[in-house]
Structures are given as structure tokens and as C-alpha cells.
Amino acid sequence: MDNQTACAFMSASETATDFKKSFICANDDLHQALLDSPLAIFVYVFGVLLVMFIVQRAAKPLPQKKDKED
């Protein structure tokens, strides 16, 4: 079994529409670009840290204000 990409497989298909073929090929190109670039790892780590920060901030109880009695 040879390593054939989804784009090559869909291009050989007679039943797939042109839109589907172009979408699958664009997805393959994007996937390959993300695998080749270390920037994708940094973006992923930044996203995970951002979500962790937002969840941590949302889980903290709101400070209670004490009413001053005059």
C-alpha cells in the first residue's frame, strides 16, 4: 500500500464534485504546512494556555463587598 494523499485519492475519484476535490486538496496543503512549521506548535501551546487562564479566572469566586454602615 503506497502513501497516497487524500487529494490524490479524491482527484482520481469520478463521483467527487470539483468543490469537494478543491476543498480536500486545500485541507491537505494546510495540514502539510502545519506539519512542516514549528509555528503551529507555538500557536497550539498559546491556545491551551489561554484557555487554562480563562477557565482559572472564571472559577474564582467574586470578591464580596462589605457595606459600610454609617
C-alpha positions, 0 to 999 in steps of 0.5 A, spaced: 500 500 500 503 506 497 502 513 501 497 516 497 494 523 499 487 524 500 487 529 494 490 524 490 485 519 492 479 524 491 482 527 484 482 520 481 475 519 484 469 520 478 463 521 483 467 527 487 464 534 485 470 539 483 468 543 490 469 537 494 476 535 490 478 543 491 476 543 498 480 536 500 486 538 496 486 545 500 485 541 507 491 537 505 496 543 503 494 546 510 495 540 514 502 539 510 504 546 512 502 545 519 506 539 519 512 542 516 512 549 521 514 549 528 509 555 528 503 551 529 506 548 535 507 555 538 500 557 536 497 550 539 501 551 546 498 559 546 491 556 545 491 551 551 494 556 555 489 561 554 484 557 555 487 554 562 487 562 564 480 563 562 477 557 565 482 559 572 479 566 572 472 564 571 472 559 577 474 564 582 469 566 586 467 574 586 470 578 591 464 580 596 463 587 598 462 589 605 457 595 606 459 600 610 454 602 615 454 609 617 
